[in-house]
């Protein structure tokens, strides 16, 4: 039986017929910040701007090698997997039927159509992914087509492991530590299976979708009751069964949670400082460096930047969440006296670096007090301590709602 390293190396060799190896680049900015030798594996620079092309390529080439008459491939995806499948359908000259939820942003539909051209048909079915997946699998049964799983497939895992092969070639060895994002587990299980015990691992999931962590605690894949969809490339309710078989002995303390709002800080930091565009899932491995600072110090560390399919229409939301997490933007409800001069008194309490970003009366009435929604930005989070002290001394009544998720959905 051929061992996994040999299979992964064969998969990596097959990649070279389609696209060059993605670069492994030392990042001076992160290396200095974390006192380590930090390298970024730039999967955002693949032809489809994510690593997903690898699993699609390897799975399809092996299906076609075993059954040359296979000519219809199907997937269910609203993002990077769809784009990787579309690209490879055009490359192999086969038909692709790609199922996407009706709610999929037009930008992702357009990119998938661009990569696939005339080789793919896109079907928009279902408001939720479970409905989309069921429709795709039903079609496979009816049409005798081949279903391409995004992560729960040995050939896909093998293809994603080509990332590890390229890292080893570029460094000349395994890194001291590798940091991997986790969604369904295809990439992390492939790299883990390839390097084995020759390196140390830090795996990171979005805080609102820790399916691997829950599976490790339970000893089997568990479906999360609720998933935060912000990190859409890694927001998976249940780790894949086959990836879990590979990862099941990983110590649970090797799996970290990245808060969604902090990921926004990392996205903006990489964009503004390094000019690197990362999607939320693509920023996971860099974001978690803040939590493992002591572990990486002095080591050669590779962070896999898994994707860069960022929709810039999301940038205002990302900036908003980053500012709130960093503490430089706050929202509160102010009880403002309904008398002349009250507003001026409030405004005089603002510091020279404080700026009103939102000011809205929540209701209008003839009462003695009115409720006002206030949003304030400043250049240093510590400025708010002094500002709130002034509010208290002046007798203003207010409620900080910055971290109240329920109110934020309606008001912010």
ROVEXFI-422204 format. One record per residue (C-alpha): x, y, z; residue number from 1; residue in three letters. Coordinates in Angstrom, 3 decimals, always signed. Layout:
// residues N
((X,Y,Z),NUM,'ala')
...
// end
This chain:
// residues 412
((+0.000,+0.000,+0.000),1,'unk')
((+1.386,+3.393,-1.017),2,'unk')
((+2.136,+5.603,+1.980),3,'unk')
((+0.485,+9.000,+2.388),4,'unk')
((+3.661,+11.045,+1.841),5,'unk')
((+4.195,+9.413,-1.563),6,'unk')
((+0.556,+10.043,-2.529),7,'unk')
((+0.804,+13.693,-1.473),8,'unk')
((+4.029,+14.125,-3.435),9,'unk')
((+2.361,+12.646,-6.525),10,'unk')
((-0.526,+15.052,-6.067),11,'unk')
((+1.900,+17.979,-5.784),12,'unk')
((+3.659,+16.890,-8.984),13,'unk')
((+0.302,+16.839,-10.783),14,'unk')
((-0.356,+20.420,-9.631),15,'unk')
((+2.589,+21.648,-11.675),16,'unk')
((+0.723,+20.863,-14.884),17,'unk')
((-1.930,+23.378,-13.821),18,'unk')
((-0.306,+26.094,-11.709),19,'unk')
((+3.077,+26.902,-10.127),20,'unk')
((+3.744,+26.328,-6.455),21,'unk')
((+2.363,+29.119,-4.297),22,'unk')
((+5.136,+31.141,-2.657),23,'unk')
((+6.423,+30.620,+0.870),24,'unk')
((+7.483,+34.117,+1.929),25,'unk')
((+9.225,+35.267,+5.074),26,'unk')
((+7.283,+38.109,+6.658),27,'unk')
((+9.570,+40.631,+8.362),28,'unk')
((+6.692,+42.508,+9.990),29,'unk')
((+5.277,+39.449,+11.768),30,'unk')
((+8.741,+38.045,+12.502),31,'unk')
((+9.709,+41.215,+14.360),32,'unk')
((+6.373,+41.432,+16.182),33,'unk')
((+6.535,+37.861,+17.487),34,'unk')
((+10.318,+37.506,+17.789),35,'unk')
((+10.281,+34.494,+15.490),36,'unk')
((+11.064,+33.474,+11.928),37,'unk')
((+7.539,+33.745,+10.482),38,'unk')
((+6.792,+32.510,+6.965),39,'unk')
((+3.491,+32.783,+5.122),40,'unk')
((+2.347,+30.058,+2.744),41,'unk')
((+0.433,+32.260,+0.316),42,'unk')
((-2.505,+30.149,-0.832),43,'unk')
((-4.261,+33.438,-1.611),44,'unk')
((-1.986,+33.532,-4.673),45,'unk')
((-3.256,+30.306,-6.258),46,'unk')
((-5.240,+30.664,-9.527),47,'unk')
((-8.510,+30.712,-7.556),48,'unk')
((-7.037,+32.592,-4.576),49,'unk')
((-7.401,+29.673,-2.186),50,'unk')
((-6.003,+26.188,-1.564),51,'unk')
((-9.302,+24.551,-2.571),52,'unk')
((-8.107,+24.065,-6.142),53,'unk')
((-5.715,+21.404,-4.849),54,'unk')
((-8.304,+18.989,-3.497),55,'unk')
((-10.520,+19.464,-6.536),56,'unk')
((-7.609,+18.807,-8.906),57,'unk')
((-6.419,+15.672,-7.135),58,'unk')
((-9.871,+14.190,-6.702),59,'unk')
((-10.874,+14.805,-10.309),60,'unk')
((-7.619,+13.518,-11.812),61,'unk')
((-7.928,+10.264,-9.866),62,'unk')
((-11.576,+9.773,-10.825),63,'unk')
((-10.736,+10.374,-14.486),64,'unk')
((-7.719,+8.054,-14.330),65,'unk')
((-9.871,+5.208,-12.989),66,'unk')
((-12.915,+5.989,-15.119),67,'unk')
((-12.104,+8.055,-18.223),68,'unk')
((-15.798,+8.125,-19.177),69,'unk')
((-16.679,+10.226,-16.119),70,'unk')
((-17.796,+13.542,-17.514),71,'unk')
((-20.050,+15.192,-14.929),72,'unk')
((-18.821,+16.462,-11.567),73,'unk')
((-21.026,+18.040,-8.935),74,'unk')
((-20.388,+20.107,-5.827),75,'unk')
((-22.329,+22.173,-3.318),76,'unk')
((-20.534,+25.324,-2.229),77,'unk')
((-20.994,+29.057,-1.838),78,'unk')
((-17.332,+29.903,-2.021),79,'unk')
((-13.802,+28.673,-2.598),80,'unk')
((-14.621,+25.007,-3.223),81,'unk')
((-17.022,+26.000,-6.012),82,'unk')
((-14.346,+28.138,-7.640),83,'unk')
((-11.732,+25.392,-7.433),84,'unk')
((-14.106,+22.820,-8.939),85,'unk')
((-15.137,+25.233,-11.694),86,'unk')
((-11.515,+25.925,-12.623),87,'unk')
((-10.649,+22.239,-12.802),88,'unk')
((-13.764,+21.347,-14.816),89,'unk')
((-12.639,+23.747,-17.496),90,'unk')
((-9.076,+22.398,-17.304),91,'unk')
((-10.129,+18.752,-17.684),92,'unk')
((-12.835,+19.527,-20.231),93,'unk')
((-15.653,+17.986,-18.211),94,'unk')
((-19.041,+19.294,-17.159),95,'unk')
((-19.483,+20.749,-13.709),96,'unk')
((-22.826,+21.310,-11.995),97,'unk')
((-22.340,+23.632,-9.069),98,'unk')
((-25.083,+24.070,-6.512),99,'unk')
((-25.110,+27.296,-4.497),100,'unk')
((-27.577,+28.720,-1.963),101,'unk')
((-29.942,+31.355,-3.332),102,'unk')
((-28.391,+33.791,-0.835),103,'unk')
((-24.887,+33.495,-2.337),104,'unk')
((-23.413,+36.967,-3.092),105,'unk')
((-23.290,+37.829,-6.789),106,'unk')
((-19.530,+38.361,-6.582),107,'unk')
((-18.983,+34.680,-5.715),108,'unk')
((-21.382,+33.489,-8.401),109,'unk')
((-19.613,+35.662,-10.974),110,'unk')
((-16.148,+34.414,-9.979),111,'unk')
((-17.265,+30.781,-10.169),112,'unk')
((-18.778,+31.369,-13.595),113,'unk')
((-15.603,+33.131,-14.759),114,'unk')
((-13.351,+30.245,-13.685),115,'unk')
((-15.607,+27.568,-15.166),116,'unk')
((-16.770,+29.281,-18.347),117,'unk')
((-18.930,+27.090,-20.553),118,'unk')
((-17.849,+23.983,-18.615),119,'unk')
((-20.027,+24.719,-15.585),120,'unk')
((-23.695,+25.163,-14.839),121,'unk')
((-24.603,+27.021,-11.645),122,'unk')
((-27.843,+26.118,-9.880),123,'unk')
((-29.108,+28.340,-7.080),124,'unk')
((-31.206,+26.241,-4.707),125,'unk')
((-32.133,+26.673,-1.040),126,'unk')
((-31.803,+29.482,+1.473),127,'unk')
((-29.527,+27.352,+3.669),128,'unk')
((-26.545,+25.204,+2.752),129,'unk')
((-28.111,+21.966,+4.012),130,'unk')
((-30.865,+22.367,+1.406),131,'unk')
((-28.287,+23.099,-1.286),132,'unk')
((-26.239,+20.038,-0.363),133,'unk')
((-29.292,+17.769,-0.382),134,'unk')
((-30.234,+18.969,-3.870),135,'unk')
((-26.702,+18.403,-5.169),136,'unk')
((-26.531,+14.878,-3.798),137,'unk')
((-30.003,+14.023,-5.142),138,'unk')
((-28.898,+15.165,-8.596),139,'unk')
((-25.787,+12.966,-8.378),140,'unk')
((-27.954,+9.946,-7.677),141,'unk')
((-30.289,+10.726,-10.567),142,'unk')
((-27.617,+11.593,-13.127),143,'unk')
((-24.906,+9.161,-12.061),144,'unk')
((-22.524,+12.087,-11.602),145,'unk')
((-19.527,+12.209,-9.269),146,'unk')
((-19.921,+14.302,-6.116),147,'unk')
((-16.849,+16.305,-5.111),148,'unk')
((-16.741,+16.770,-1.344),149,'unk')
((-15.007,+19.932,-0.092),150,'unk')
((-13.117,+18.052,+2.658),151,'unk')
((-14.551,+14.641,+3.599),152,'unk')
((-12.756,+12.621,+0.936),153,'unk')
((-9.334,+10.870,+0.998),154,'unk')
((-8.362,+12.201,-2.432),155,'unk')
((-9.258,+15.761,-1.400),156,'unk')
((-7.220,+15.427,+1.806),157,'unk')
((-4.336,+14.061,-0.230),158,'unk')
((-4.566,+17.026,-2.605),159,'unk')
((-4.599,+19.577,+0.205),160,'unk')
((-1.488,+17.899,+1.618),161,'unk')
((+0.399,+19.184,-1.434),162,'unk')
((+0.653,+22.426,+0.586),163,'unk')
((+2.929,+20.558,+3.008),164,'unk')
((+5.002,+19.102,+0.157),165,'unk')
((+5.662,+22.598,-1.184),166,'unk')
((+6.535,+23.943,+2.267),167,'unk')
((+9.052,+21.130,+2.771),168,'unk')
((+10.607,+21.763,-0.643),169,'unk')
((+10.876,+25.510,-0.098),170,'unk')
((+12.353,+25.283,+3.426),171,'unk')
((+14.383,+22.140,+2.783),172,'unk')
((+12.830,+20.611,+5.912),173,'unk')
((+9.729,+20.663,+8.050),174,'unk')
((+9.231,+23.932,+9.952),175,'unk')
((+9.575,+23.978,+13.740),176,'unk')
((+5.890,+24.832,+13.947),177,'unk')
((+3.042,+25.095,+11.478),178,'unk')
((-0.158,+27.067,+12.051),179,'unk')
((-3.229,+25.874,+10.180),180,'unk')
((-6.817,+27.083,+9.843),181,'unk')
((-9.563,+24.521,+10.364),182,'unk')
((-13.001,+24.379,+8.778),183,'unk')
((-14.075,+20.945,+7.587),184,'unk')
((-10.577,+19.615,+8.228),185,'unk')
((-9.321,+18.757,+4.733),186,'unk')
((-6.271,+21.042,+4.791),187,'unk')
((-5.321,+20.518,+8.436),188,'unk')
((-5.653,+16.726,+8.297),189,'unk')
((-3.676,+16.546,+5.046),190,'unk')
((-0.774,+18.628,+6.371),191,'unk')
((-0.863,+16.830,+9.738),192,'unk')
((-0.795,+13.436,+8.029),193,'unk')
((+2.136,+14.487,+5.843),194,'unk')
((+4.448,+16.011,+8.449),195,'unk')
((+3.492,+13.665,+11.279),196,'unk')
((+5.642,+14.212,+14.358),197,'unk')
((+8.377,+16.109,+12.501),198,'unk')
((+6.854,+19.466,+13.457),199,'unk')
((+4.678,+21.053,+16.118),200,'unk')
((+1.136,+22.186,+15.340),201,'unk')
((-1.247,+24.978,+16.219),202,'unk')
((-4.688,+24.641,+14.655),203,'unk')
((-7.133,+27.517,+14.753),204,'unk')
((-10.902,+27.677,+14.325),205,'unk')
((-13.235,+30.667,+14.394),206,'unk')
((-14.710,+31.096,+17.860),207,'unk')
((-18.207,+30.739,+16.413),208,'unk')
((-17.466,+27.402,+14.726),209,'unk')
((-15.213,+25.201,+16.823),210,'unk')
((-16.238,+21.855,+15.372),211,'unk')
((-12.814,+20.188,+15.710),212,'unk')
((-12.423,+21.254,+19.328),213,'unk')
((-15.845,+19.861,+20.212),214,'unk')
((-15.117,+16.629,+18.340),215,'unk')
((-11.820,+16.117,+20.176),216,'unk')
((-13.555,+16.613,+23.528),217,'unk')
((-16.346,+14.183,+22.612),218,'unk')
((-14.166,+11.644,+20.841),219,'unk')
((-16.272,+11.845,+17.680),220,'unk')
((-17.591,+14.481,+15.241),221,'unk')
((-20.326,+16.564,+16.832),222,'unk')
((-22.696,+18.911,+15.036),223,'unk')
((-22.654,+22.390,+16.512),224,'unk')
((-26.062,+23.807,+17.388),225,'unk')
((-25.104,+27.249,+16.156),226,'unk')
((-22.393,+28.526,+13.826),227,'unk')
((-21.336,+32.129,+13.282),228,'unk')
((-21.113,+32.450,+9.494),229,'unk')
((-18.780,+35.480,+9.429),230,'unk')
((-15.687,+33.347,+8.741),231,'unk')
((-17.513,+31.727,+5.849),232,'unk')
((-14.517,+29.733,+4.602),233,'unk')
((-14.204,+27.913,+7.931),234,'unk')
((-17.675,+28.141,+9.477),235,'unk')
((-18.472,+24.428,+9.440),236,'unk')
((-21.006,+22.871,+11.813),237,'unk')
((-19.310,+19.454,+11.894),238,'unk')
((-15.749,+18.371,+11.190),239,'unk')
((-15.478,+15.831,+8.393),240,'unk')
((-15.443,+12.176,+9.480),241,'unk')
((-12.341,+11.315,+7.455),242,'unk')
((-10.336,+14.371,+8.561),243,'unk')
((-11.291,+13.606,+12.163),244,'unk')
((-9.924,+10.070,+11.878),245,'unk')
((-6.555,+11.643,+11.108),246,'unk')
((-6.775,+14.405,+13.720),247,'unk')
((-8.482,+12.487,+16.536),248,'unk')
((-5.297,+12.018,+18.581),249,'unk')
((-4.321,+15.678,+18.402),250,'unk')
((-4.258,+17.174,+21.926),251,'unk')
((-7.199,+19.539,+22.323),252,'unk')
((-4.864,+22.218,+23.689),253,'unk')
((-3.325,+22.427,+20.206),254,'unk')
((-6.606,+23.842,+18.875),255,'unk')
((-7.232,+27.555,+19.389),256,'unk')
((-10.221,+29.847,+18.971),257,'unk')
((-9.995,+33.105,+17.021),258,'unk')
((-12.706,+35.667,+17.924),259,'unk')
((-14.445,+36.943,+14.800),260,'unk')
((-13.941,+40.608,+15.736),261,'unk')
((-10.224,+40.091,+16.342),262,'unk')
((-9.932,+38.433,+12.931),263,'unk')
((-11.196,+41.733,+11.518),264,'unk')
((-8.287,+43.529,+13.200),265,'unk')
((-5.889,+41.062,+11.572),266,'unk')
((-7.472,+41.493,+8.122),267,'unk')
((-7.090,+45.284,+8.303),268,'unk')
((-3.568,+45.008,+9.714),269,'unk')
((-2.392,+42.789,+6.868),270,'unk')
((-4.133,+44.985,+4.300),271,'unk')
((-2.873,+48.323,+5.614),272,'unk')
((+0.644,+47.292,+6.648),273,'unk')
((+1.534,+44.523,+4.200),274,'unk')
((-0.857,+45.120,+1.304),275,'unk')
((-2.054,+41.505,+1.606),276,'unk')
((-5.758,+40.864,+0.971),277,'unk')
((-7.075,+37.990,+3.075),278,'unk')
((-10.579,+36.646,+3.574),279,'unk')
((-11.588,+35.929,+7.186),280,'unk')
((-10.630,+32.237,+6.977),281,'unk')
((-7.361,+33.197,+5.288),282,'unk')
((-6.417,+35.373,+8.260),283,'unk')
((-6.992,+32.697,+10.933),284,'unk')
((-3.435,+31.354,+11.080),285,'unk')
((-1.960,+34.851,+11.399),286,'unk')
((-4.552,+36.009,+13.902),287,'unk')
((-3.800,+33.230,+16.398),288,'unk')
((-0.128,+34.220,+16.653),289,'unk')
((-1.262,+36.625,+19.370),290,'unk')
((-2.310,+33.623,+21.492),291,'unk')
((+0.788,+31.504,+20.892),292,'unk')
((+3.432,+34.220,+21.158),293,'unk')
((+5.402,+32.337,+23.814),294,'unk')
((+5.254,+29.093,+21.841),295,'unk')
((+6.618,+30.512,+18.581),296,'unk')
((+9.362,+32.758,+19.986),297,'unk')
((+12.702,+31.914,+18.381),298,'unk')
((+11.207,+29.264,+16.066),299,'unk')
((+10.773,+28.877,+12.331),300,'unk')
((+6.997,+29.061,+11.928),301,'unk')
((+4.842,+28.662,+8.819),302,'unk')
((+1.353,+30.157,+8.817),303,'unk')
((-0.906,+28.991,+5.998),304,'unk')
((-2.779,+31.985,+4.591),305,'unk')
((-5.518,+29.833,+3.135),306,'unk')
((-7.419,+32.280,+0.941),307,'unk')
((-7.846,+35.826,-0.323),308,'unk')
((-11.342,+35.864,-1.778),309,'unk')
((-12.400,+38.941,+0.132),310,'unk')
((-15.487,+40.833,-1.016),311,'unk')
((-14.632,+44.504,-0.500),312,'unk')
((-18.286,+45.289,+0.065),313,'unk')
((-17.633,+43.708,+3.482),314,'unk')
((-14.855,+46.180,+4.284),315,'unk')
((-17.076,+48.644,+6.219),316,'unk')
((-18.313,+45.773,+8.423),317,'unk')
((-14.771,+44.506,+8.948),318,'unk')
((-13.559,+47.986,+9.914),319,'unk')
((-16.515,+48.464,+12.271),320,'unk')
((-15.917,+45.159,+14.048),321,'unk')
((-12.168,+45.778,+14.245),322,'unk')
((-12.641,+49.202,+15.833),323,'unk')
((-15.077,+47.861,+18.398),324,'unk')
((-12.774,+44.958,+19.296),325,'unk')
((-9.760,+47.286,+19.580),326,'unk')
((-11.740,+49.568,+21.868),327,'unk')
((-11.353,+52.705,+19.748),328,'unk')
((-15.054,+52.839,+18.881),329,'unk')
((-17.958,+52.585,+21.308),330,'unk')
((-21.704,+52.906,+21.187),331,'unk')
((-23.945,+53.879,+24.050),332,'unk')
((-27.456,+55.037,+24.793),333,'unk')
((-27.438,+58.493,+26.370),334,'unk')
((-30.316,+59.827,+28.464),335,'unk')
((-30.243,+63.449,+27.381),336,'unk')
((-32.212,+66.144,+29.283),337,'unk')
((-34.721,+67.905,+27.033),338,'unk')
((-33.584,+71.447,+27.810),339,'unk')
((-31.566,+74.150,+26.016),340,'unk')
((-27.813,+73.698,+26.340),341,'unk')
((-27.858,+70.018,+27.335),342,'unk')
((-26.408,+68.857,+24.023),343,'unk')
((-23.706,+71.524,+24.140),344,'unk')
((-22.727,+70.377,+27.644),345,'unk')
((-22.336,+66.853,+26.363),346,'unk')
((-20.273,+67.914,+23.344),347,'unk')
((-17.901,+69.911,+25.549),348,'unk')
((-16.948,+66.685,+27.322),349,'unk')
((-15.434,+65.193,+24.161),350,'unk')
((-11.654,+65.100,+23.940),351,'unk')
((-9.575,+66.513,+21.040),352,'unk')
((-9.240,+63.034,+19.452),353,'unk')
((-12.874,+61.986,+19.965),354,'unk')
((-15.186,+62.037,+16.960),355,'unk')
((-18.940,+61.445,+16.813),356,'unk')
((-19.583,+58.696,+14.251),357,'unk')
((-23.281,+58.218,+15.021),358,'unk')
((-25.887,+60.446,+16.645),359,'unk')
((-29.519,+59.437,+16.474),360,'unk')
((-32.589,+60.118,+18.570),361,'unk')
((-34.276,+56.787,+19.206),362,'unk')
((-37.633,+58.396,+19.937),363,'unk')
((-39.141,+61.840,+19.958),364,'unk')
((-41.542,+62.894,+22.698),365,'unk')
((-42.425,+65.732,+25.018),366,'unk')
((-40.818,+63.979,+27.991),367,'unk')
((-38.123,+65.581,+30.131),368,'unk')
((-35.467,+63.183,+28.832),369,'unk')
((-34.780,+61.719,+25.397),370,'unk')
((-32.788,+58.620,+24.477),371,'unk')
((-29.979,+59.102,+21.987),372,'unk')
((-27.813,+56.501,+20.229),373,'unk')
((-24.214,+57.752,+20.253),374,'unk')
((-21.235,+56.276,+18.406),375,'unk')
((-17.802,+57.711,+19.213),376,'unk')
((-14.436,+56.979,+17.578),377,'unk')
((-11.091,+57.908,+19.097),378,'unk')
((-7.428,+57.190,+18.382),379,'unk')
((-6.626,+55.385,+21.649),380,'unk')
((-8.906,+53.059,+23.618),381,'unk')
((-7.654,+54.543,+26.898),382,'unk')
((-9.330,+57.859,+26.004),383,'unk')
((-12.726,+56.408,+26.892),384,'unk')
((-11.898,+56.044,+30.585),385,'unk')
((-11.474,+59.787,+30.909),386,'unk')
((-14.518,+60.521,+28.783),387,'unk')
((-16.815,+58.280,+30.835),388,'unk')
((-15.415,+59.807,+34.032),389,'unk')
((-16.452,+63.231,+32.737),390,'unk')
((-19.928,+61.918,+31.875),391,'unk')
((-20.330,+60.523,+35.382),392,'unk')
((-19.140,+63.733,+37.016),393,'unk')
((-21.584,+65.767,+34.908),394,'unk')
((-24.457,+63.526,+35.935),395,'unk')
((-25.242,+62.103,+32.497),396,'unk')
((-26.946,+58.693,+32.488),397,'unk')
((-25.741,+56.316,+29.781),398,'unk')
((-25.493,+52.608,+28.902),399,'unk')
((-22.540,+51.171,+26.967),400,'unk')
((-23.994,+48.827,+24.322),401,'unk')
((-20.799,+48.233,+22.313),402,'unk')
((-20.641,+44.530,+23.154),403,'unk')
((-24.369,+43.858,+23.311),404,'unk')
((-24.790,+41.624,+20.253),405,'unk')
((-28.576,+41.698,+20.299),406,'unk')
((-28.827,+45.484,+20.377),407,'unk')
((-26.022,+45.772,+17.831),408,'unk')
((-28.020,+43.741,+15.305),409,'unk')
((-30.832,+46.283,+15.424),410,'unk')
((-29.069,+49.563,+16.154),411,'unk')
((-25.512,+49.276,+14.824),412,'unk')
// end
